[in-house]
Amino acid sequence: MSFGKLYTRLDNPRSTAIRAVAKENKLDLEIVEIAPNTTSREYLEINPLGKIPSFKASDGYILTECIAIAIYKRKDYLAWKNQTRVHSTTLPSMLPHLLTSNSSYASILKWMSFSNHEVVPQLGGWTRPLIGLEPYNKKSVETHQQAALKAIGVLEKHLLSYTFLVGERITLADIFSAGTLYRGFQNVFDKEWRKAYPNVTRWYETVHNQPIYAAVAGTPKYIDEAVKYTPPKKEPAPKAPKAAPKPKAKETEDDGDEEDKPAPKPKHPLEALPKATLVLDDWKRKYSNEETRTVALPWFWENYKPEEYSLWRVDYKYNDELTQIFMTSNLIGGFFARLEASRKYIFGAASVYGQANDSVVVGAFLIRGQDALPAFDVAPDYESYEFTKLDPTKKENKEFVDDQWSWDKPMVVKGKAYPWADGKVFK
């Protein structure tokens, strides 16, 4: 009898453990391959968010969330744990090597949750843009890389003293967590990385060689060099055929009733400035594709022309009204969207510093010309921000610009330090 259907992709890192324990327990689990974030009506009835994996038992019982699916067990276990729903069918365990003590069981769940919430999203944000699955944004990739390495550093420290994550033998915590690191070893955990993280590497290889894991994951493969982002080549635009000359209109007498010609489209006020020797797009490409501190910023200061461009500090005036970080980040995004008409004349970054209900918005911008108003007044909400011109010959102003464009240091406002939380780049 079929155990049920698992909706996933075979390379989905959150599904490896589910497939492994199902195979180990000889469960007849049907794999239904489905793209994530699908919008089909049939699948949304199973998982309203359209995410994977999801599980539907043969009797119609539905489970979403990968950890819940991985520990799904027979009815007497659920009844013993006083669950509100007791499954109607007695099934083999999907939790091999479950240790008996409450503390061990809690530790298994802890490491599974840690990998699912601290490792997978950050590792995905680091690797997916590198292999073309998401748009590439250098600053976003760097931020996710740092967060991923910080989380994996927790594993590295723990595994210095332990062979496995919980106890002295393999548990579901190891199987699940190793699966979540698959894309890292596939794309960015190269020879140098493995030397820097020997404990995680040893543990990953040990788990990978266990029959229960190898049965679904195959032979581990390691890379010598990490994948690097390669910008797509721009295809030359095809030349448009020359339009046939329009026939001359017959001359007519001016009887005073001729319709007024439409007024020419008003030019941006900054178009009147002479052509700059520093091409702003050259700086934007350098910032997007090079290391910020070591390459991009030295290039900027070497090529910066203060007679052509000015630097500005931007502060949000109503920080006391800010609440959730994601809402504040959306506020910055909205402001940037309304600056679109000035995109040719502006580069900058603005960030949220702090935490929910205690945050500030600060940014640094490079503006064509010496006045901020012509560049910013295209956005109706520009009056919600305070603009302060910076003198780049002053060390503190130069350091401020570096920090704002690097996103790696806290911000001090009125004597209080706020850690960096989120940011957006306008380029």
Beta strands, then each sheet from edge to edge (+ up, - down):
strand 1: 4-8
strand 2: 29-33
strand 3: 54-57
strand 4: 62-64
strand 5: 309-316
strand 6: 346-355
strand 7: 358-368
strand 8: 385-390
strand 9: 411-413
strand 10: 416-418
strand 11: 420-426
sheet 1: 2+ 1+ 3- 4+
sheet 2: 8+ 5- 7+ 6- 11+
sheet 3: 9+ 10-
end
